Amino acid sequence: MPPHLPQHIVTRFAPSPTGRLHVGHGWSALMAHDLAGGSGGRFHLRIEDIDGARSRPEHVAGIMEDLAWLGLGWDGPVVFQSQRLAAYAAALDRLKAMGLAYPCFCTRADIAASASAPHGPEGAIYPGTCRHVPDDVRADRIAREPHAWRIDMARAVAMAGPLTWEDADRGPIPADPLAAGDVVLARKDAPTSYHLAATLDDAAMGVTLVLRGRDLLAAADIHRLLQALLDLPTPVYRHHGLLVGPDGKRLAKRTGGIQLAELRASGVDPSRLRDDLRAGVFPAGISLQNT
Ligand code: GLU
């Protein structure tokens, strides 16, 4: 057992409904479910459906069906991010009022074309172009142009001071949100971002343990900062390893042959699969990435 787990574990499984679940999702959800159950806590399901173009109702139904097939039940009502937009807007307004958010009019192409864009844990670091747009020009462009909202990371970090987050395996970790640069708080096509929505939801749902893949490790730095700025409680984090297929590539929703629905269709016994996943035994060709 990780040494720094909270005593009462309230956790969640938070898929985006952009496809069916694969074996890695099932494994992750099982771990979260079991940790919560073992502490007499709660396991919640949250549907991260802020991406209106890619989220599909049939995938929401599919995710629930896949979890049920695997024998995983969740506590309380399912939380849909698409129904919590008012809470995200209120938090964004608060960050704006604190002088920590600015509108960004750049396109992906603008950012990619920026010669200086170095890479951070979240991909290309935003070069800060729109941070320097004068206030009067800003107001005018907001009225006319599609825009995202970004955090002024240097200012936010200066305001929050040094922070640490609690890793269930390793204890306190110094947070380094500056490494990610001015990340997006609200997208052009959605009134929030993954970072803002997930941080607010975890707090609203009383989550004490965030269990998710190692691909989201750097997100903990950003979420910890948002917690400090918005006076939110701080869960413990655990980032599990990622599963790879025979080609050594990470499992993705698009990868064929590893979806729970496919295993089900091919006659796999769900209780056997559940026992195997609990023991860290994966279907043929799938293994835990060695990092
Ligand atoms: N929705 C994210 C995903 O599907 C998970 C986010 C989280 O657990 O914080 O990868």
py3Dmol code that shows the C-alpha trace and the ligand (Angstrom):
import py3Dmol

protein = """\
ATOM      1  CA  MET A   1       0.000   0.000   0.000  1.00  0.00           C
ATOM      2  CA  PRO A   2       1.307   3.482  -0.794  1.00  0.00           C
ATOM      3  CA  PRO A   3       2.456   5.039   2.502  1.00  0.00           C
ATOM      4  CA  HIS A   4       0.782   8.444   2.116  1.00  0.00           C
ATOM      5  CA  LEU A   5      -2.818   7.509   1.292  1.00  0.00           C
ATOM      6  CA  PRO A   6      -5.567   9.502   2.995  1.00  0.00           C
ATOM      7  CA  GLN A   7      -7.446   7.587   5.687  1.00  0.00           C
ATOM      8  CA  HIS A   8     -10.852   8.036   4.155  1.00  0.00           C
ATOM      9  CA  ILE A   9     -10.580   7.611   0.417  1.00  0.00           C
ATOM     10  CA  VAL A  10     -13.033   9.423  -1.804  1.00  0.00           C
ATOM     11  CA  THR A  11     -11.886   8.990  -5.360  1.00  0.00           C
ATOM     12  CA  ARG A  12     -13.160   9.101  -8.896  1.00  0.00           C
ATOM     13  CA  PHE A  13     -12.799   7.704 -12.369  1.00  0.00           C
ATOM     14  CA  ALA A  14     -13.023  10.564 -14.862  1.00  0.00           C
ATOM     15  CA  PRO A  15     -13.120   9.432 -18.502  1.00  0.00           C
ATOM     16  CA  SER A  16     -13.771  11.727 -21.444  1.00  0.00           C
ATOM     17  CA  PRO A  17     -16.590  10.220 -23.539  1.00  0.00           C
ATOM     18  CA  THR A  18     -14.662  10.260 -26.789  1.00  0.00           C
ATOM     19  CA  GLY A  19     -14.610   6.494 -27.263  1.00  0.00           C
ATOM     20  CA  ARG A  20     -15.071   3.197 -25.459  1.00  0.00           C
ATOM     21  CA  LEU A  21     -12.949   2.201 -22.473  1.00  0.00           C
ATOM     22  CA  HIS A  22      -9.866   0.045 -22.970  1.00  0.00           C
ATOM     23  CA  VAL A  23      -8.139  -2.363 -20.618  1.00  0.00           C
ATOM     24  CA  GLY A  24      -6.041   0.445 -19.117  1.00  0.00           C
ATOM     25  CA  HIS A  25      -9.153   2.403 -18.167  1.00  0.00           C
ATOM     26  CA  GLY A  26     -10.639  -0.709 -16.587  1.00  0.00           C
ATOM     27  CA  TRP A  27      -7.437  -1.299 -14.615  1.00  0.00           C
ATOM     28  CA  SER A  28      -7.305   2.331 -13.429  1.00  0.00           C
ATOM     29  CA  ALA A  29     -10.970   2.354 -12.431  1.00  0.00           C
ATOM     30  CA  LEU A  30     -10.576  -0.936 -10.564  1.00  0.00           C
ATOM     31  CA  MET A  31      -7.634   0.398  -8.554  1.00  0.00           C
ATOM     32  CA  ALA A  32      -9.560   3.531  -7.603  1.00  0.00           C
ATOM     33  CA  HIS A  33     -12.664   1.528  -6.763  1.00  0.00           C
ATOM     34  CA  ASP A  34     -10.747  -0.922  -4.582  1.00  0.00           C
ATOM     35  CA  LEU A  35      -8.800   1.742  -2.706  1.00  0.00           C
ATOM     36  CA  ALA A  36     -12.031   3.568  -1.874  1.00  0.00           C
ATOM     37  CA  GLY A  37     -13.821   0.383  -0.880  1.00  0.00           C
ATOM     38  CA  GLY A  38     -10.912  -0.742   1.309  1.00  0.00           C
ATOM     39  CA  SER A  39     -11.100   2.456   3.356  1.00  0.00           C
ATOM     40  CA  GLY A  40     -14.894   2.527   3.618  1.00  0.00           C
ATOM     41  CA  GLY A  41     -14.822   5.522   1.278  1.00  0.00           C
ATOM     42  CA  ARG A  42     -16.510   6.364  -1.999  1.00  0.00           C
ATOM     43  CA  PHE A  43     -15.824   5.842  -5.683  1.00  0.00           C
ATOM     44  CA  HIS A  44     -17.417   8.330  -8.084  1.00  0.00           C
ATOM     45  CA  LEU A  45     -17.842   8.456 -11.829  1.00  0.00           C
ATOM     46  CA  ARG A  46     -17.291  11.775 -13.559  1.00  0.00           C
ATOM     47  CA  ILE A  47     -17.833  12.273 -17.263  1.00  0.00           C
ATOM     48  CA  GLU A  48     -15.413  14.880 -18.635  1.00  0.00           C
ATOM     49  CA  ASP A  49     -17.577  16.064 -21.499  1.00  0.00           C
ATOM     50  CA  ILE A  50     -16.561  19.689 -21.978  1.00  0.00           C
ATOM     51  CA  ASP A  51     -15.354  18.986 -25.497  1.00  0.00           C
ATOM     52  CA  GLY A  52     -18.656  19.391 -27.310  1.00  0.00           C
ATOM     53  CA  ALA A  53     -17.246  18.303 -30.669  1.00  0.00           C
ATOM     54  CA  ARG A  54     -15.677  15.016 -29.501  1.00  0.00           C
ATOM     55  CA  SER A  55     -17.930  13.951 -26.600  1.00  0.00           C
ATOM     56  CA  ARG A  56     -20.776  11.643 -27.625  1.00  0.00           C
ATOM     57  CA  PRO A  57     -23.804  10.451 -25.627  1.00  0.00           C
ATOM     58  CA  GLU A  58     -23.331   6.945 -27.036  1.00  0.00           C
ATOM     59  CA  HIS A  59     -19.853   6.867 -25.507  1.00  0.00           C
ATOM     60  CA  VAL A  60     -21.270   7.912 -22.120  1.00  0.00           C
ATOM     61  CA  ALA A  61     -23.664   4.970 -22.311  1.00  0.00           C
ATOM     62  CA  GLY A  62     -20.820   2.737 -23.519  1.00  0.00           C
ATOM     63  CA  ILE A  63     -18.563   3.724 -20.615  1.00  0.00           C
ATOM     64  CA  MET A  64     -21.274   2.892 -18.088  1.00  0.00           C
ATOM     65  CA  GLU A  65     -21.943  -0.406 -19.825  1.00  0.00           C
ATOM     66  CA  ASP A  66     -18.223  -1.273 -19.854  1.00  0.00           C
ATOM     67  CA  LEU A  67     -17.840  -0.520 -16.136  1.00  0.00           C
ATOM     68  CA  ALA A  68     -20.957  -2.502 -15.284  1.00  0.00           C
ATOM     69  CA  TRP A  69     -19.691  -5.456 -17.361  1.00  0.00           C
ATOM     70  CA  LEU A  70     -16.448  -5.365 -15.392  1.00  0.00           C
ATOM     71  CA  GLY A  71     -18.528  -5.459 -12.194  1.00  0.00           C
ATOM     72  CA  LEU A  72     -17.708  -1.908 -11.153  1.00  0.00           C
ATOM     73  CA  GLY A  73     -20.423   0.149  -9.512  1.00  0.00           C
ATOM     74  CA  TRP A  74     -20.031   3.787  -8.497  1.00  0.00           C
ATOM     75  CA  ASP A  75     -21.414   5.790  -5.585  1.00  0.00           C
ATOM     76  CA  GLY A  76     -23.932   8.595  -5.947  1.00  0.00           C
ATOM     77  CA  PRO A  77     -25.008  10.332  -9.121  1.00  0.00           C
ATOM     78  CA  VAL A  78     -22.696  10.529 -12.130  1.00  0.00           C
ATOM     79  CA  VAL A  79     -21.137  14.003 -12.392  1.00  0.00           C
ATOM     80  CA  PHE A  80     -21.204  15.541 -15.876  1.00  0.00           C
ATOM     81  CA  GLN A  81     -18.848  18.440 -16.472  1.00  0.00           C
ATOM     82  CA  SER A  82     -21.211  19.806 -19.117  1.00  0.00           C
ATOM     83  CA  GLN A  83     -23.685  20.473 -16.267  1.00  0.00           C
ATOM     84  CA  ARG A  84     -21.209  22.403 -14.147  1.00  0.00           C
ATOM     85  CA  LEU A  85     -20.343  25.237 -16.502  1.00  0.00           C
ATOM     86  CA  ALA A  86     -21.685  27.919 -14.124  1.00  0.00           C
ATOM     87  CA  ALA A  87     -19.245  26.830 -11.401  1.00  0.00           C
ATOM     88  CA  TYR A  88     -16.342  26.976 -13.862  1.00  0.00           C
ATOM     89  CA  ALA A  89     -17.418  30.424 -15.087  1.00  0.00           C
ATOM     90  CA  ALA A  90     -17.565  31.715 -11.509  1.00  0.00           C
ATOM     91  CA  ALA A  91     -14.040  30.480 -10.792  1.00  0.00           C
ATOM     92  CA  LEU A  92     -12.737  31.990 -14.026  1.00  0.00           C
ATOM     93  CA  ASP A  93     -14.344  35.323 -13.073  1.00  0.00           C
ATOM     94  CA  ARG A  94     -12.585  35.139  -9.739  1.00  0.00           C
ATOM     95  CA  LEU A  95      -9.215  34.541 -11.379  1.00  0.00           C
ATOM     96  CA  LYS A  96      -9.897  37.437 -13.773  1.00  0.00           C
ATOM     97  CA  ALA A  97     -10.761  39.699 -10.837  1.00  0.00           C
ATOM     98  CA  MET A  98      -7.470  38.699  -9.209  1.00  0.00           C
ATOM     99  CA  GLY A  99      -5.688  39.881 -12.373  1.00  0.00           C
ATOM    100  CA  LEU A 100      -4.480  36.360 -13.140  1.00  0.00           C
ATOM    101  CA  ALA A 101      -6.290  35.582 -16.404  1.00  0.00           C
ATOM    102  CA  TYR A 102      -5.934  37.183 -19.823  1.00  0.00           C
ATOM    103  CA  PRO A 103      -7.659  36.550 -23.159  1.00  0.00           C
ATOM    104  CA  CYS A 104      -5.628  34.789 -25.828  1.00  0.00           C
ATOM    105  CA  PHE A 105      -6.481  35.249 -29.496  1.00  0.00           C
ATOM    106  CA  CYS A 106      -3.704  33.064 -30.900  1.00  0.00           C
ATOM    107  CA  THR A 107      -4.473  30.139 -33.161  1.00  0.00           C
ATOM    108  CA  ARG A 108      -2.658  26.822 -32.847  1.00  0.00           C
ATOM    109  CA  ALA A 109      -0.738  27.790 -35.988  1.00  0.00           C
ATOM    110  CA  ASP A 110       0.357  31.096 -34.393  1.00  0.00           C
ATOM    111  CA  ILE A 111       1.734  29.233 -31.396  1.00  0.00           C
ATOM    112  CA  ALA A 112       3.429  26.546 -33.480  1.00  0.00           C
ATOM    113  CA  ALA A 113       5.008  29.237 -35.669  1.00  0.00           C
ATOM    114  CA  SER A 114       6.526  30.995 -32.706  1.00  0.00           C
ATOM    115  CA  ALA A 115      10.230  30.248 -33.076  1.00  0.00           C
ATOM    116  CA  SER A 116      10.833  30.497 -29.361  1.00  0.00           C
ATOM    117  CA  ALA A 117       8.184  27.995 -28.246  1.00  0.00           C
ATOM    118  CA  PRO A 118      10.079  25.587 -25.999  1.00  0.00           C
ATOM    119  CA  HIS A 119       8.466  22.399 -24.807  1.00  0.00           C
ATOM    120  CA  GLY A 120       7.144  21.916 -21.286  1.00  0.00           C
ATOM    121  CA  PRO A 121       5.308  19.049 -19.631  1.00  0.00           C
ATOM    122  CA  GLU A 122       2.086  20.186 -21.300  1.00  0.00           C
ATOM    123  CA  GLY A 123       3.520  20.414 -24.822  1.00  0.00           C
ATOM    124  CA  ALA A 124       4.662  23.683 -26.410  1.00  0.00           C
ATOM    125  CA  ILE A 125       4.905  26.432 -23.824  1.00  0.00           C
ATOM    126  CA  TYR A 126       2.775  29.377 -24.809  1.00  0.00           C
ATOM    127  CA  PRO A 127       5.138  32.218 -25.729  1.00  0.00           C
ATOM    128  CA  GLY A 128       2.992  34.794 -23.914  1.00  0.00           C
ATOM    129  CA  THR A 129       2.099  36.834 -27.005  1.00  0.00           C
ATOM    130  CA  CYS A 130      -1.350  37.933 -25.783  1.00  0.00           C
ATOM    131  CA  ARG A 131      -0.129  38.692 -22.257  1.00  0.00           C
ATOM    132  CA  HIS A 132       1.203  41.952 -23.655  1.00  0.00           C
ATOM    133  CA  VAL A 133      -1.910  43.127 -25.522  1.00  0.00           C
ATOM    134  CA  PRO A 134      -2.856  46.585 -24.114  1.00  0.00           C
ATOM    135  CA  ASP A 135      -6.148  46.775 -22.164  1.00  0.00           C
ATOM    136  CA  ASP A 136      -8.058  48.937 -24.664  1.00  0.00           C
ATOM    137  CA  VAL A 137      -7.084  46.715 -27.599  1.00  0.00           C
ATOM    138  CA  ARG A 138      -7.984  43.682 -25.510  1.00  0.00           C
ATOM    139  CA  ALA A 139     -11.537  44.890 -24.837  1.00  0.00           C
ATOM    140  CA  ASP A 140     -12.053  45.573 -28.510  1.00  0.00           C
ATOM    141  CA  ARG A 141     -10.673  42.216 -29.634  1.00  0.00           C
ATOM    142  CA  ILE A 142     -12.692  40.296 -26.981  1.00  0.00           C
ATOM    143  CA  ALA A 143     -15.857  41.690 -28.560  1.00  0.00           C
ATOM    144  CA  ARG A 144     -14.834  40.638 -32.061  1.00  0.00           C
ATOM    145  CA  GLU A 145     -12.522  37.636 -31.979  1.00  0.00           C
ATOM    146  CA  PRO A 146     -12.725  34.084 -30.669  1.00  0.00           C
ATOM    147  CA  HIS A 147     -10.508  33.813 -27.608  1.00  0.00           C
ATOM    148  CA  ALA A 148      -9.358  31.483 -24.908  1.00  0.00           C
ATOM    149  CA  TRP A 149      -8.409  32.571 -21.382  1.00  0.00           C
ATOM    150  CA  ARG A 150      -4.936  31.814 -20.061  1.00  0.00           C
ATOM    151  CA  ILE A 151      -3.431  32.066 -16.623  1.00  0.00           C
ATOM    152  CA  ASP A 152      -0.629  34.573 -16.107  1.00  0.00           C
ATOM    153  CA  MET A 153       1.503  31.877 -14.555  1.00  0.00           C
ATOM    154  CA  ALA A 154       4.385  34.008 -13.281  1.00  0.00           C
ATOM    155  CA  ARG A 155       1.960  36.317 -11.500  1.00  0.00           C
ATOM    156  CA  ALA A 156      -0.112  33.448 -10.140  1.00  0.00           C
ATOM    157  CA  VAL A 157       2.959  31.671  -8.786  1.00  0.00           C
ATOM    158  CA  ALA A 158       4.213  34.897  -7.183  1.00  0.00           C
ATOM    159  CA  MET A 159       0.823  35.382  -5.532  1.00  0.00           C
ATOM    160  CA  ALA A 160       0.498  31.803  -4.276  1.00  0.00           C
ATOM    161  CA  GLY A 161       4.086  31.414  -3.028  1.00  0.00           C
ATOM    162  CA  PRO A 162       5.891  28.059  -2.817  1.00  0.00           C
ATOM    163  CA  LEU A 163       3.578  25.043  -2.846  1.00  0.00           C
ATOM    164  CA  THR A 164       3.846  21.284  -2.470  1.00  0.00           C
ATOM    165  CA  TRP A 165       1.395  18.533  -3.318  1.00  0.00           C
ATOM    166  CA  GLU A 166       1.123  15.177  -1.612  1.00  0.00           C
ATOM    167  CA  ASP A 167       2.089  12.092  -3.606  1.00  0.00           C
ATOM    168  CA  ALA A 168       0.619   8.878  -2.166  1.00  0.00           C
ATOM    169  CA  ASP A 169       3.877   7.023  -2.873  1.00  0.00           C
ATOM    170  CA  ARG A 170       6.529   9.664  -2.326  1.00  0.00           C
ATOM    171  CA  GLY A 171       5.093  12.213   0.140  1.00  0.00           C
ATOM    172  CA  PRO A 172       5.289  15.966  -0.416  1.00  0.00           C
ATOM    173  CA  ILE A 173       6.471  17.071  -3.876  1.00  0.00           C
ATOM    174  CA  PRO A 174       7.376  20.703  -4.664  1.00  0.00           C
ATOM    175  CA  ALA A 175       4.905  22.034  -7.239  1.00  0.00           C
ATOM    176  CA  ASP A 176       6.422  23.601 -10.353  1.00  0.00           C
ATOM    177  CA  PRO A 177       3.505  25.041 -12.322  1.00  0.00           C
ATOM    178  CA  LEU A 178       5.794  27.579 -14.019  1.00  0.00           C
ATOM    179  CA  ALA A 179       7.225  24.736 -16.093  1.00  0.00           C
ATOM    180  CA  ALA A 180       3.904  24.468 -17.961  1.00  0.00           C
ATOM    181  CA  GLY A 181       3.703  28.189 -18.772  1.00  0.00           C
ATOM    182  CA  ASP A 182       0.464  30.146 -19.219  1.00  0.00           C
ATOM    183  CA  VAL A 183      -1.906  27.184 -19.555  1.00  0.00           C
ATOM    184  CA  VAL A 184      -5.483  27.578 -20.762  1.00  0.00           C
ATOM    185  CA  LEU A 185      -8.220  28.151 -18.168  1.00  0.00           C
ATOM    186  CA  ALA A 186     -11.050  28.372 -20.688  1.00  0.00           C
ATOM    187  CA  ARG A 187     -10.822  27.173 -24.262  1.00  0.00           C
ATOM    188  CA  LYS A 188     -12.032  28.988 -27.337  1.00  0.00           C
ATOM    189  CA  ASP A 189     -14.623  26.283 -27.866  1.00  0.00           C
ATOM    190  CA  ALA A 190     -15.535  25.619 -24.215  1.00  0.00           C
ATOM    191  CA  PRO A 191     -16.040  27.902 -21.212  1.00  0.00           C
ATOM    192  CA  THR A 192     -13.437  25.982 -19.185  1.00  0.00           C
ATOM    193  CA  SER A 193     -10.390  23.750 -19.608  1.00  0.00           C
ATOM    194  CA  TYR A 194      -9.443  20.343 -18.287  1.00  0.00           C
ATOM    195  CA  HIS A 195      -7.288  21.925 -15.563  1.00  0.00           C
ATOM    196  CA  LEU A 196      -9.898  24.309 -14.210  1.00  0.00           C
ATOM    197  CA  ALA A 197     -12.812  21.865 -14.452  1.00  0.00           C
ATOM    198  CA  ALA A 198     -10.980  18.888 -12.921  1.00  0.00           C
ATOM    199  CA  THR A 199      -9.611  20.952 -10.025  1.00  0.00           C
ATOM    200  CA  LEU A 200     -13.010  22.433  -9.210  1.00  0.00           C
ATOM    201  CA  ASP A 201     -14.798  19.108  -9.566  1.00  0.00           C
ATOM    202  CA  ASP A 202     -12.392  17.215  -7.353  1.00  0.00           C
ATOM    203  CA  ALA A 203     -13.001  19.820  -4.638  1.00  0.00           C
ATOM    204  CA  ALA A 204     -16.793  19.882  -5.121  1.00  0.00           C
ATOM    205  CA  MET A 205     -16.959  16.073  -5.033  1.00  0.00           C
ATOM    206  CA  GLY A 206     -14.934  15.885  -1.810  1.00  0.00           C
ATOM    207  CA  VAL A 207     -12.220  13.855  -3.553  1.00  0.00           C
ATOM    208  CA  THR A 208      -9.362  12.984  -1.173  1.00  0.00           C
ATOM    209  CA  LEU A 209      -7.385  10.792  -3.597  1.00  0.00           C
ATOM    210  CA  VAL A 210      -6.854  11.533  -7.272  1.00  0.00           C
ATOM    211  CA  LEU A 211      -5.751   8.359  -9.022  1.00  0.00           C
ATOM    212  CA  ARG A 212      -4.870   8.739 -12.694  1.00  0.00           C
ATOM    213  CA  GLY A 213      -2.223   7.924 -15.284  1.00  0.00           C
ATOM    214  CA  ARG A 214       1.358   9.134 -15.183  1.00  0.00           C
ATOM    215  CA  ASP A 215       0.692  11.128 -18.347  1.00  0.00           C
ATOM    216  CA  LEU A 216      -1.066  13.624 -16.080  1.00  0.00           C
ATOM    217  CA  LEU A 217       1.729  13.931 -13.519  1.00  0.00           C
ATOM    218  CA  ALA A 218       2.558  17.532 -14.431  1.00  0.00           C
ATOM    219  CA  ALA A 219      -1.115  18.461 -14.115  1.00  0.00           C
ATOM    220  CA  ALA A 220      -0.816  18.025 -10.341  1.00  0.00           C
ATOM    221  CA  ASP A 221       1.491  21.078 -10.226  1.00  0.00           C
ATOM    222  CA  ILE A 222      -1.106  23.177 -12.008  1.00  0.00           C
ATOM    223  CA  HIS A 223      -4.041  21.821 -10.016  1.00  0.00           C
ATOM    224  CA  ARG A 224      -2.225  22.491  -6.757  1.00  0.00           C
ATOM    225  CA  LEU A 225      -1.715  26.109  -7.799  1.00  0.00           C
ATOM    226  CA  LEU A 226      -5.394  26.531  -8.713  1.00  0.00           C
ATOM    227  CA  GLN A 227      -6.352  25.047  -5.339  1.00  0.00           C
ATOM    228  CA  ALA A 228      -4.199  27.636  -3.580  1.00  0.00           C
ATOM    229  CA  LEU A 229      -5.588  30.532  -5.635  1.00  0.00           C
ATOM    230  CA  LEU A 230      -9.221  29.447  -5.227  1.00  0.00           C
ATOM    231  CA  ASP A 231      -9.028  28.303  -1.559  1.00  0.00           C
ATOM    232  CA  LEU A 232      -9.821  24.688  -2.384  1.00  0.00           C
ATOM    233  CA  PRO A 233      -8.901  21.583  -0.380  1.00  0.00           C
ATOM    234  CA  THR A 234      -5.923  19.526  -1.566  1.00  0.00           C
ATOM    235  CA  PRO A 235      -6.344  15.818  -2.343  1.00  0.00           C
ATOM    236  CA  VAL A 236      -3.502  13.289  -2.306  1.00  0.00           C
ATOM    237  CA  TYR A 237      -2.339  12.208  -5.779  1.00  0.00           C
ATOM    238  CA  ARG A 238      -1.293   8.877  -7.198  1.00  0.00           C
ATOM    239  CA  HIS A 239      -0.167   8.534 -10.818  1.00  0.00           C
ATOM    240  CA  HIS A 240      -0.071   4.968 -12.036  1.00  0.00           C
ATOM    241  CA  GLY A 241       2.091   3.646 -14.884  1.00  0.00           C
ATOM    242  CA  LEU A 242       0.693   3.466 -18.403  1.00  0.00           C
ATOM    243  CA  LEU A 243      -0.121   0.345 -20.363  1.00  0.00           C
ATOM    244  CA  VAL A 244       1.476  -0.264 -23.737  1.00  0.00           C
ATOM    245  CA  GLY A 245       0.559  -2.615 -26.577  1.00  0.00           C
ATOM    246  CA  PRO A 246       2.819  -5.071 -28.440  1.00  0.00           C
ATOM    247  CA  ASP A 247       4.231  -2.144 -30.476  1.00  0.00           C
ATOM    248  CA  GLY A 248       5.377  -0.430 -27.261  1.00  0.00           C
ATOM    249  CA  LYS A 249       2.894   2.383 -27.895  1.00  0.00           C
ATOM    250  CA  ARG A 250       0.531   3.605 -25.195  1.00  0.00           C
ATOM    251  CA  LEU A 251      -2.976   2.213 -25.354  1.00  0.00           C
ATOM    252  CA  ALA A 252      -5.390   4.756 -26.790  1.00  0.00           C
ATOM    253  CA  LYS A 253      -9.137   4.734 -27.271  1.00  0.00           C
ATOM    254  CA  ARG A 254      -8.457   4.205 -30.994  1.00  0.00           C
ATOM    255  CA  THR A 255      -6.172   1.194 -30.532  1.00  0.00           C
ATOM    256  CA  GLY A 256      -7.958  -1.908 -31.812  1.00  0.00           C
ATOM    257  CA  GLY A 257      -8.458  -5.138 -29.891  1.00  0.00           C
ATOM    258  CA  ILE A 258      -8.063  -3.812 -26.377  1.00  0.00           C
ATOM    259  CA  GLN A 259     -11.407  -2.216 -25.694  1.00  0.00           C
ATOM    260  CA  LEU A 260     -13.473  -3.780 -22.922  1.00  0.00           C
ATOM    261  CA  ALA A 261     -16.372  -4.048 -25.364  1.00  0.00           C
ATOM    262  CA  GLU A 262     -14.203  -6.049 -27.775  1.00  0.00           C
ATOM    263  CA  LEU A 263     -13.023  -8.389 -25.021  1.00  0.00           C
ATOM    264  CA  ARG A 264     -16.627  -8.852 -24.005  1.00  0.00           C
ATOM    265  CA  ALA A 265     -17.659  -9.630 -27.587  1.00  0.00           C
ATOM    266  CA  SER A 266     -14.884 -12.188 -27.865  1.00  0.00           C
ATOM    267  CA  GLY A 267     -16.245 -14.069 -24.864  1.00  0.00           C
ATOM    268  CA  VAL A 268     -13.825 -12.966 -22.131  1.00  0.00           C
ATOM    269  CA  ASP A 269     -15.130 -13.730 -18.646  1.00  0.00           C
ATOM    270  CA  PRO A 270     -15.350 -10.378 -16.808  1.00  0.00           C
ATOM    271  CA  SER A 271     -14.722 -11.810 -13.340  1.00  0.00           C
ATOM    272  CA  ARG A 272     -11.567 -13.525 -14.616  1.00  0.00           C
ATOM    273  CA  LEU A 273     -10.413 -10.298 -16.283  1.00  0.00           C
ATOM    274  CA  ARG A 274     -11.150  -8.394 -13.074  1.00  0.00           C
ATOM    275  CA  ASP A 275      -9.067 -10.802 -11.005  1.00  0.00           C
ATOM    276  CA  ASP A 276      -6.241 -10.636 -13.539  1.00  0.00           C
ATOM    277  CA  LEU A 277      -6.220  -6.843 -13.639  1.00  0.00           C
ATOM    278  CA  ARG A 278      -6.232  -6.734  -9.840  1.00  0.00           C
ATOM    279  CA  ALA A 279      -3.169  -8.974  -9.905  1.00  0.00           C
ATOM    280  CA  GLY A 280      -1.485  -6.798 -12.544  1.00  0.00           C
ATOM    281  CA  VAL A 281      -1.892  -9.476 -15.209  1.00  0.00           C
ATOM    282  CA  PHE A 282      -2.905  -7.973 -18.554  1.00  0.00           C
ATOM    283  CA  PRO A 283      -4.302  -9.556 -21.721  1.00  0.00           C
ATOM    284  CA  ALA A 284      -1.692 -10.942 -24.137  1.00  0.00           C
ATOM    285  CA  GLY A 285       0.553  -8.300 -25.675  1.00  0.00           C
ATOM    286  CA  ILE A 286      -0.288  -5.613 -23.131  1.00  0.00           C
ATOM    287  CA  SER A 287       2.200  -4.609 -20.460  1.00  0.00           C
ATOM    288  CA  LEU A 288       2.995  -1.879 -17.987  1.00  0.00           C
ATOM    289  CA  GLN A 289       5.352   0.660 -19.481  1.00  0.00           C
ATOM    290  CA  ASN A 290       8.795   0.467 -17.986  1.00  0.00           C
ATOM    291  CA  THR A 291       9.679   3.913 -16.730  1.00  0.00           C
TER     292      THR A 291
END
"""
ligand_1 = """\
10
LIG
N -10.395 12.855 -18.438
C -9.029 12.494 -18.253
C -8.690 11.345 -19.170
O -9.584 10.725 -19.713
C -8.717 12.084 -16.820
C -8.497 13.261 -15.966
C -8.187 13.001 -14.492
O -8.302 11.867 -14.004
O -7.854 13.998 -13.810
O -7.527 11.074 -19.361
"""
view = py3Dmol.view(width=600, height=400)
view.addModel(protein, "pdb")
view.setStyle({"model": 0}, {"cartoon": {"style": "trace"}})
view.addModel(ligand_1, "xyz")
view.setStyle({"model": 1}, {"stick": {}})
view.zoomTo()
view.show()
